[in-house]
Amino acid sequence: MNREYQTITELNNYIKSILDNDFNLTRVYLKGEISNFKNHTRGHFYFTLKDEASRLNAVMFQNNTRTLKFVPEDGMKVLVTGRISAYPASGSYQIYVEAMELDGLGNLYLEFEKLKEKLYKEGLFNKEHKKPIPRFPERIGVITADTGAAVRDIMSTIKRRYPLCEVILFPTLVQGENAAPNIVHQIEVADNYNCDTLIVGRGGGSIEDLWAFNEEVVARAIYNAKTPIISAVGHEPDFTIADFVADLRAPTPTGAAEMAVPTKSDIINLINQYKLRLNKNIKTLVNTKFISLYNLKNAYVLKNPMTLYEMKEQMLDKLIDNLHKSINGLLENKQHKLEIDFNNLKLVNPSKIIINNQNKLKDIKINLNNHIDKLLINTKHNLDYLINTLKLVNPLNILSNGYSLVKVDEKIIKSSKELKKNDIINVRLYDGEIDAIVKEIK
């Protein structure tokens, strides 16, 4: 019996040729989960595709990996297109992947992350662009579906917490392919409606249901709005692009209503705080004015008006002394200059110069006398003004009207109750003083 033995390479190549020539294997579409992923330095991807019961080796060469819009990772569920063939060196068959995309919701998440990164780099999420939410709004616009739990929760919460606020509903589609442009339109309408705050959102749902709020047009409409916007999309775990762009993100539609308006108790507490601050400020102001009045009342000048007169007298003396010094200094300078000029004239003895200098001297004397006269007149006027002013403030002038000032041991007597019989009193009159003895007190 003749036996023809083959090499392993020959067998593997034969199997490979069978697989390569099978029409059903030249184009296959598989879905599975990635594991054992390896990104080779040359740009090729090596990984395993698996499901609940089986696994298959996979390779994707660099010329195909360049078209991918995401980086594969272990655990990702993907849809792949390729051909089945064998790798003779290992004796295993594998799929040669030509195209790959994320399975199911994966593409939506990918688009979400891409748009989120794009808008983040443009600065649409930055805090400096966030507008403050008014504390006491008069009018709130609500942009959501006109049916459903979301609009009911928002309306009832605002009415219960802050019934003074007017609420205007701008009904819009919140799901489906026409939802995004409809939301944008209603934001633009509400933005010109003189609202203090806008609430944009809807109730919970799947990522597909909430997708309108992940659209770029909606994000830019929220960013460009002049009115502060609170985003209230889905439930607390749900995050959309609208949440990142909005001025404030609420975990639920009800939470958005609570953030938009205060409660009655909040307003009452605020009014009480203002009342306490106002009373405190009034008391502080009254105390400050009382202290100022007390200081004025007890000022030394008001209790001793003569000191004001004495100060003016001293100032007048200084002015007169300064005037005399100025006049004497001016005269001495002119006299000294005259002597020098006179001595010079003696040496040269020019008669014409002497006559000119004599004329100049006469003019200087005239100007000097005029200047002195003006200084004396101005000084006299100032002195008269000061004397008249001092007379007006001098408390002793009242004595010229028939009043007198009574003292006992230099103490001014203001009431007869301060005297007793046989006290020796000093009576100050307008033109002098007299001493007297108290005979009787009535």
C-alpha positions as CSV (number, residue, x, y, z in Angstrom):
1,M,0.0,0.0,0.0
2,N,1.5,3.2,-1.1
3,R,1.1,6.2,1.2
4,E,1.9,9.8,0.1
5,Y,2.6,11.9,3.1
6,Q,2.1,15.7,2.9
7,T,3.7,18.5,4.8
8,I,1.7,20.6,7.3
9,T,2.3,23.6,5.1
10,E,0.8,21.8,2.1
11,L,-2.2,20.9,4.1
12,N,-2.7,24.4,5.5
13,N,-2.3,25.9,2.0
14,Y,-4.9,23.5,0.7
15,I,-7.3,24.5,3.4
16,K,-6.6,28.1,2.7
17,S,-7.4,27.6,-1.0
18,I,-10.7,26.0,-0.2
19,L,-11.7,28.9,2.0
20,D,-10.5,31.5,-0.4
21,N,-12.5,30.0,-3.2
22,D,-15.7,29.6,-1.2
23,F,-18.1,32.3,-2.4
24,N,-19.9,32.4,0.9
25,L,-16.7,33.2,2.7
26,T,-15.4,36.0,0.5
27,R,-17.8,38.5,2.0
28,V,-19.1,37.9,5.5
29,Y,-20.8,40.2,8.0
30,L,-20.3,39.5,11.6
31,K,-21.1,41.1,15.0
32,G,-19.3,40.5,18.2
33,E,-17.3,41.8,21.1
34,I,-13.6,42.8,20.8
35,S,-11.1,41.2,23.1
36,N,-7.3,40.8,23.2
37,F,-7.0,44.0,21.1
38,K,-3.5,44.9,19.9
39,N,-2.5,48.0,17.9
40,H,0.7,47.0,16.1
41,T,3.5,49.5,15.6
42,R,3.0,49.2,11.9
43,G,-0.6,50.3,12.1
44,H,-2.3,46.8,11.9
45,F,-5.0,45.8,14.4
46,Y,-5.0,42.2,15.8
47,F,-7.9,41.1,18.1
48,T,-10.5,38.4,18.8
49,L,-14.2,38.6,18.0
50,K,-16.3,36.7,20.4
51,D,-20.0,36.1,21.4
52,E,-21.5,34.2,24.2
53,A,-20.3,30.8,22.9
54,S,-17.5,31.2,20.3
55,R,-14.5,33.3,19.3
56,L,-12.7,34.1,16.0
57,N,-9.3,35.6,15.4
58,A,-9.4,38.8,13.4
59,V,-6.9,41.1,11.7
60,M,-7.4,44.5,10.1
61,F,-4.5,45.9,8.0
62,Q,-3.3,49.5,8.0
63,N,-4.9,50.5,4.7
64,N,-8.3,49.7,6.3
65,T,-7.7,51.0,9.8
66,R,-7.1,54.5,8.4
67,T,-10.8,54.8,7.6
68,L,-12.0,54.1,11.2
69,K,-13.6,57.0,13.1
70,F,-12.9,55.5,16.5
71,V,-10.1,53.6,18.2
72,P,-11.2,50.0,19.1
73,E,-11.0,48.8,22.7
74,D,-11.6,45.6,24.5
75,G,-15.3,45.2,25.4
76,M,-16.6,47.2,22.4
77,K,-19.4,45.6,20.4
78,V,-18.8,46.0,16.7
79,L,-20.1,45.2,13.3
80,V,-17.4,44.0,10.9
81,T,-17.3,43.3,7.2
82,G,-14.5,41.0,5.7
83,R,-13.5,37.7,4.3
84,I,-12.6,34.4,5.9
85,S,-9.3,32.8,5.1
86,A,-6.6,30.7,6.8
87,Y,-3.2,31.7,8.1
88,P,-1.0,28.8,7.0
89,A,1.8,29.6,9.5
90,S,-0.5,28.9,12.5
91,G,-3.0,26.6,10.8
92,S,-5.9,28.7,12.0
93,Y,-8.5,30.4,10.1
94,Q,-9.5,34.1,10.7
95,I,-11.4,37.0,9.4
96,Y,-9.6,39.7,7.5
97,V,-11.6,42.8,8.4
98,E,-12.1,45.4,5.7
99,A,-14.6,47.7,7.6
100,M,-15.8,48.0,11.1
101,E,-18.3,50.2,13.0
102,L,-19.8,50.3,16.5
103,D,-22.8,48.1,17.1
104,G,-26.1,49.7,17.9
105,L,-25.8,52.7,20.2
106,G,-22.1,52.8,19.8
107,N,-22.2,55.2,16.9
108,L,-24.4,57.6,18.8
109,Y,-22.0,57.6,21.7
110,L,-19.2,58.2,19.3
111,E,-21.0,61.2,17.7
112,F,-21.8,62.5,21.2
113,E,-18.1,62.4,22.3
114,K,-16.9,64.0,19.1
115,L,-19.4,66.9,19.3
116,K,-18.7,67.3,23.0
117,E,-14.9,67.6,22.3
118,K,-15.5,70.0,19.4
119,L,-17.7,72.4,21.4
120,Y,-15.4,72.1,24.4
121,K,-12.4,73.2,22.4
122,E,-14.4,76.1,21.0
123,G,-15.1,77.3,24.6
124,L,-18.9,76.8,24.6
125,F,-18.7,75.1,28.0
126,N,-16.6,77.7,29.7
127,K,-17.9,79.2,32.9
128,E,-17.2,82.8,31.9
129,H,-20.0,82.4,29.3
130,K,-22.6,81.3,31.8
131,K,-25.2,83.9,32.5
132,P,-26.6,84.1,36.1
133,I,-30.1,82.9,36.7
134,P,-32.3,85.8,38.1
135,R,-33.2,85.3,41.7
136,F,-36.8,86.7,41.5
137,P,-38.0,86.2,37.9
138,E,-41.2,87.8,36.7
139,R,-41.6,85.7,33.6
140,I,-40.3,82.2,32.7
141,G,-40.4,80.6,29.3
142,V,-40.8,76.8,29.1
143,I,-39.6,75.0,25.9
144,T,-40.8,71.4,25.9
145,A,-43.6,69.2,24.6
146,D,-47.1,70.5,25.5
147,T,-48.1,67.0,26.7
148,G,-46.4,64.7,29.1
149,A,-45.2,64.7,32.7
150,A,-42.3,67.2,32.2
151,V,-44.5,70.3,31.4
152,R,-47.0,69.4,34.2
153,D,-44.2,69.0,36.7
154,I,-42.6,72.4,35.7
155,M,-45.8,74.3,35.7
156,S,-47.1,72.9,39.0
157,T,-43.8,73.4,40.8
158,I,-43.5,77.0,39.8
159,K,-47.1,77.8,40.7
160,R,-46.7,76.1,44.1
161,R,-43.3,77.7,45.0
162,Y,-43.6,81.2,43.4
163,P,-47.2,82.0,42.1
164,L,-46.1,85.6,41.4
165,C,-44.2,84.5,38.3
166,E,-45.8,84.3,34.9
167,V,-45.1,81.1,32.9
168,I,-45.3,80.9,29.1
169,L,-45.2,77.6,27.3
170,F,-43.4,77.4,23.9
171,P,-44.5,73.9,22.7
172,T,-42.0,72.0,20.7
173,L,-41.2,68.5,19.4
174,V,-38.7,66.8,21.7
175,Q,-38.1,63.6,19.7
176,G,-37.6,62.6,16.1
177,E,-35.8,64.0,13.1
178,N,-37.7,67.3,13.2
179,A,-37.3,67.9,16.9
180,A,-33.9,69.7,16.7
181,P,-34.9,72.5,14.3
182,N,-38.2,72.9,16.2
183,I,-36.4,73.3,19.5
184,V,-34.0,75.9,17.9
185,H,-37.0,77.8,16.5
186,Q,-38.7,78.0,19.8
187,I,-35.5,79.1,21.6
188,E,-35.2,82.0,19.2
189,V,-38.8,83.0,19.6
190,A,-38.7,82.8,23.4
191,D,-35.4,84.7,23.5
192,N,-37.2,87.8,22.1
193,Y,-40.2,87.4,24.5
194,N,-38.8,89.4,27.4
195,C,-38.4,86.4,29.7
196,D,-36.1,86.4,32.7
197,T,-35.3,82.7,32.4
198,L,-35.9,79.8,29.9
199,I,-36.3,76.2,30.8
200,V,-35.4,73.8,27.9
201,G,-35.9,70.1,28.3
202,R,-38.1,67.0,28.4
203,G,-38.7,63.9,30.4
204,G,-36.5,60.8,30.5
205,G,-36.0,58.3,27.7
206,S,-33.3,56.3,25.8
207,I,-30.4,58.0,24.2
208,E,-32.3,57.9,20.9
209,D,-35.2,59.7,22.5
210,L,-33.0,62.4,24.0
211,W,-30.9,62.7,20.9
212,A,-32.4,66.0,19.7
213,F,-30.7,67.7,22.7
214,N,-27.3,66.3,21.5
215,E,-27.6,68.1,18.1
216,E,-25.1,70.9,17.4
217,V,-27.8,73.3,16.2
218,V,-29.6,73.1,19.5
219,A,-26.3,73.5,21.4
220,R,-25.4,76.7,19.5
221,A,-28.9,78.1,19.8
222,I,-28.7,77.7,23.6
223,Y,-25.2,79.3,23.6
224,N,-26.3,82.3,21.4
225,A,-29.4,83.0,23.5
226,K,-29.5,86.3,25.4
227,T,-31.8,84.9,28.0
228,P,-30.3,82.6,30.7
229,I,-31.3,79.0,30.0
230,I,-31.7,76.1,32.4
231,S,-31.3,72.6,30.8
232,A,-33.6,69.9,32.1
233,V,-33.3,66.9,29.9
234,G,-34.2,63.4,31.1
235,H,-33.4,62.1,34.6
236,E,-30.4,62.8,36.8
237,P,-28.0,60.3,35.2
238,D,-28.7,61.5,31.7
239,F,-26.3,64.1,30.3
240,T,-26.7,65.8,26.9
241,I,-24.7,68.4,25.0
242,A,-27.5,70.9,25.9
243,D,-26.6,70.3,29.6
244,F,-23.0,71.4,29.0
245,V,-23.8,74.5,27.0
246,A,-26.7,75.8,29.2
247,D,-26.2,78.4,31.8
248,L,-27.4,75.9,34.5
249,R,-28.1,72.1,34.3
250,A,-31.0,70.6,36.3
251,P,-31.2,66.9,37.1
252,T,-34.9,66.7,36.2
253,P,-37.6,69.1,34.9
254,T,-39.0,69.5,38.4
255,G,-35.4,70.3,39.6
256,A,-35.2,73.0,36.9
257,A,-38.4,74.6,38.2
258,E,-37.0,74.6,41.7
259,M,-33.8,76.2,40.5
260,A,-35.7,78.9,38.5
261,V,-37.8,80.3,41.3
262,P,-37.6,80.8,45.1
263,T,-40.1,79.6,47.7
264,K,-42.4,81.8,49.7
265,S,-40.4,81.0,52.8
266,D,-37.2,82.1,51.0
267,I,-38.7,85.5,50.3
268,I,-40.0,85.9,53.8
269,N,-36.6,85.1,55.3
270,L,-34.9,87.5,52.9
271,I,-37.4,90.3,53.9
272,N,-36.7,89.6,57.5
273,Q,-32.9,89.8,56.9
274,Y,-33.4,93.1,55.1
275,K,-35.5,94.4,58.0
276,L,-32.8,93.4,60.6
277,R,-30.0,95.1,58.5
278,L,-32.1,98.2,58.0
279,N,-32.8,98.6,61.7
280,K,-29.2,98.0,62.5
281,N,-28.1,100.6,60.0
282,I,-30.6,103.2,61.3
283,K,-29.4,102.6,64.9
284,T,-25.8,103.0,63.8
285,L,-26.6,106.2,61.9
286,V,-28.5,107.7,64.9
287,N,-25.7,106.8,67.3
288,T,-23.1,108.4,65.0
289,K,-25.1,111.6,64.6
290,F,-25.7,111.7,68.4
291,I,-22.0,111.4,69.0
292,S,-21.3,114.2,66.5
293,L,-23.9,116.4,68.2
294,Y,-22.5,115.7,71.6
295,N,-19.0,116.6,70.4
296,L,-20.2,119.8,68.9
297,K,-22.2,120.7,72.0
298,N,-19.1,120.2,74.2
299,A,-16.6,121.8,71.9
300,Y,-14.1,123.9,73.7
301,V,-14.6,126.9,71.4
302,L,-18.3,127.1,71.9
303,K,-17.9,126.9,75.7
304,N,-15.1,129.4,75.6
305,P,-15.8,131.9,72.8
306,M,-13.1,134.3,74.0
307,T,-10.5,131.9,72.8
308,L,-11.7,132.6,69.2
309,Y,-11.1,136.3,69.8
310,E,-7.7,135.7,71.3
311,M,-6.6,133.6,68.3
312,K,-7.7,136.4,65.9
313,E,-5.8,138.9,67.9
314,Q,-2.6,136.9,67.7
315,M,-3.1,136.5,64.0
316,L,-3.5,140.2,63.6
317,D,-0.3,140.9,65.6
318,K,1.6,138.5,63.4
319,L,0.3,140.2,60.3
320,I,1.3,143.6,61.5
321,D,4.8,142.4,62.5
322,N,5.3,140.8,59.1
323,L,4.1,144.0,57.4
324,H,6.6,146.1,59.4
325,K,9.4,143.6,58.6
326,S,8.6,143.7,54.9
327,I,8.5,147.6,54.9
328,N,11.7,147.9,56.8
329,G,13.5,145.3,54.7
330,L,12.3,147.1,51.5
331,L,13.5,150.5,52.8
332,E,16.9,149.1,53.8
333,N,17.4,147.5,50.4
334,K,16.5,150.7,48.6
335,Q,18.6,152.8,51.0
336,H,21.6,150.5,50.5
337,K,21.2,150.6,46.7
338,L,20.9,154.4,46.9
339,E,24.1,154.7,48.9
340,I,26.0,152.5,46.4
341,D,24.7,154.6,43.5
342,F,25.5,157.8,45.3
343,N,29.1,156.7,46.0
344,N,29.5,155.7,42.4
345,L,28.3,159.1,41.3
346,K,30.9,160.8,43.6
347,L,33.6,158.9,41.7
348,V,32.5,159.8,38.2
349,N,30.5,162.9,39.1
350,P,28.4,162.9,36.0
351,S,25.8,165.6,36.5
352,K,23.3,164.1,34.1
353,I,23.4,160.7,35.8
354,I,22.9,162.4,39.2
355,I,19.8,164.2,37.9
356,N,18.4,161.0,36.4
357,N,19.0,159.1,39.6
358,Q,17.4,161.9,41.6
359,N,14.4,161.7,39.4
360,K,14.3,157.9,39.8
361,L,14.7,158.3,43.5
362,K,11.7,160.5,43.6
363,D,9.7,158.0,41.6
364,I,10.8,155.2,43.9
365,K,9.8,157.2,47.0
366,I,6.4,158.0,45.5
367,N,5.8,154.3,44.5
368,L,7.0,153.2,47.9
369,N,4.7,155.6,49.7
370,N,1.8,154.5,47.6
371,H,2.6,150.9,48.2
372,I,2.9,151.5,52.0
373,D,-0.4,153.5,51.9
374,K,-2.1,150.6,50.2
375,L,-0.7,148.0,52.6
376,L,-1.8,150.1,55.6
377,I,-5.3,150.6,54.1
378,N,-5.7,146.9,53.4
379,T,-4.3,146.0,56.8
380,K,-6.7,148.5,58.5
381,H,-9.7,147.0,56.5
382,N,-8.7,143.5,57.6
383,L,-8.3,144.7,61.2
384,D,-11.7,146.4,61.2
385,Y,-13.3,143.3,59.7
386,L,-11.7,141.1,62.3
387,I,-12.7,143.5,65.1
388,N,-16.3,143.6,63.9
389,T,-16.4,139.9,63.5
390,L,-15.1,139.4,67.0
391,K,-17.6,141.9,68.4
392,L,-20.4,139.8,66.8
393,V,-19.2,136.6,68.5
394,N,-18.2,138.4,71.8
395,P,-20.7,137.2,74.4
396,L,-19.9,140.3,76.5
397,N,-21.6,142.6,74.0
398,I,-25.0,141.4,75.3
399,L,-24.2,143.3,78.5
400,S,-24.7,146.6,76.6
401,N,-28.4,145.7,76.4
402,G,-28.9,146.0,80.1
403,Y,-28.0,142.4,81.1
404,S,-25.3,141.5,83.7
405,L,-23.1,138.5,84.5
406,V,-23.2,137.3,88.1
407,K,-20.4,135.2,89.6
408,V,-19.5,133.8,93.0
409,D,-15.9,132.8,93.3
410,E,-15.4,133.0,89.5
411,K,-18.4,130.6,89.0
412,I,-21.2,131.9,86.8
413,I,-24.6,131.8,88.5
414,K,-27.4,130.6,86.3
415,S,-30.2,130.3,88.9
416,S,-31.2,132.0,92.2
417,K,-31.2,128.5,93.7
418,E,-27.4,128.6,93.5
419,L,-27.2,131.5,96.0
420,K,-27.8,131.9,99.7
421,K,-28.2,134.8,102.0
422,N,-25.1,137.0,102.7
423,D,-23.2,135.6,99.6
424,I,-20.8,138.1,98.2
425,I,-21.5,138.2,94.4
426,N,-19.6,139.9,91.6
427,V,-21.8,141.6,89.0
428,R,-20.3,142.2,85.6
429,L,-21.9,145.2,83.8
430,Y,-21.2,146.5,80.3
431,D,-18.8,149.3,81.6
432,G,-17.5,147.7,84.8
433,E,-17.9,145.4,87.8
434,I,-19.5,145.8,91.2
435,D,-19.5,143.6,94.3
436,A,-22.6,143.1,96.3
437,I,-24.0,141.1,99.3
438,V,-27.2,139.0,98.9
439,K,-29.8,140.3,101.4
440,E,-32.8,138.4,100.3
441,I,-33.6,135.6,97.8
442,K,-37.1,135.5,96.2
